[in-house]
Amino acid sequence: MSRIQTTFAALAAQQKKGLIPFITAGDPEPGLTVALMHALVAGGADVIELGVPFSDPMADGPVIQRASERALAHGVTLAKVLAWVTEFRRTDTTTPVVLMGYANPIERMGEEAFARAAHEAGVDGVLVVDYPPEECGDFAALMRANGIDPIFLLAPTSTDDRIEAVARIASGYLYYVSLKGVTGSGALDLDSVAARIPLIKQHAKLPVGVGFGIRDAQTARAISSVADAVVIGSRLVQLLEDAPREQAVESLRAFIAEIRQALDA
């Protein structure tokens, strides 16, 4: 099993829900990225989603867009992100790392070169927002051949046919977008999420993580009652934007610990 599959199997055995935090690699400054990844684990993260900065992040709201702009201004590239994963793996060989981003940086590197480099770095999953399942069967197969789970988004508007298409090529877990819009927008509708998760699981035998709009312990706890994992991103990126640099690592750890405590209560 992959690290992601092993992690979710362990969570299920313990009757716990997964905590999947997202940060943008290179934000608020490149030198903090690996320390922030370790802080997420210390706070209780089960999987880390590491955003690859891109100039046109179409699914992301203004908070994560600003994070990408800051990282790009520091010269952060996909190669540097992979180098940080390699550094993280020197002392953490168990926590799954998922790269979340867009097709352009991967295609610029070359899909086969990326697959090799990501495998060597210790990447466990890849979520490429603008790779629809209908067009990336070969890419998903390439990822799996290199021991990397291809992860896909589902939305409130996803049809049964789209869910089935994703289920055929996805592995690791599914990322359900809890609302219509970009990251950090809108308010959660727990009843709507609760109604959709069973429908997704009729077609896909994978854990389902729910993200977009989860901002605090209360909403995380509510979502965990219907999902296998909660994904929290914009709130963390905002925290890092606001925190003094010398407090960023501890602020992130403490916030994740609060979410972990709520999920386990």
Buried (B, 14 or more C-beta within 10 A) or exposed (E): EBBBBEBBEEBEEEEBBBBBBBBBBBBBBBEBBBBBBBBBBBBBBBBBBBBBBBEEBEBBBEBBBBBBBBBBEBEBBBEBBBBBBBBBBEEBEEBBBBBBBBBBBBEEBEBEEBBBBBBEBBBBBBBBBBBEBEEBEEBBEBBBEBBBBBBBBBBBEBEEEBBBBBBEBBBBBBBBBBBEBBBBBEEBBBEEBBEBBEEBBEBBEBBBBBBBBBBEBEBBBBBBEBBBBBBBBBBBBBBBBEBEEEEBBEBBBBBBBBBBEBBEE
